[in-house]
């Protein structure tokens, strides 16, 4: 049987764990940037950057559904949901044509959400002004790997 004292300690531990989860979710939002501009030099240090056009060009869209460029220093499991607008989710699903890895880690890009399907792996500090045709306009998620 649990004593009253050990039950109290258990409750406190649960409260601390819940607090940590909230803090992590809040800080995650501050580690992505959208519409970073044109050129490899526009990618912040420590970030993975993607552009909708080749040669690190930020594309424009007739409808306001997708971003022309995007950068993150964390794993992104769904490129289709990077932000919200009055008309719904806004992201960068299936449009990426150039990428830059401004980190010291290898990065893997995926055809599907949740790191599934075809995988395109690039090394630390690599710049790809154009992508192989099999992954061009198909990236839907990416992570450190
Ligand atoms: Ca494209």
Boltz pocket constraint, residues with backbone or C-beta under 6 A from the ligand:
constraints:
  - pocket:
      binder: B
      contacts: [[A, 51], [A, 52], [A, 53], [A, 54], [A, 94], [A, 95], [A, 96], [A, 97], [A, 137]]
      max_distance: 6.0
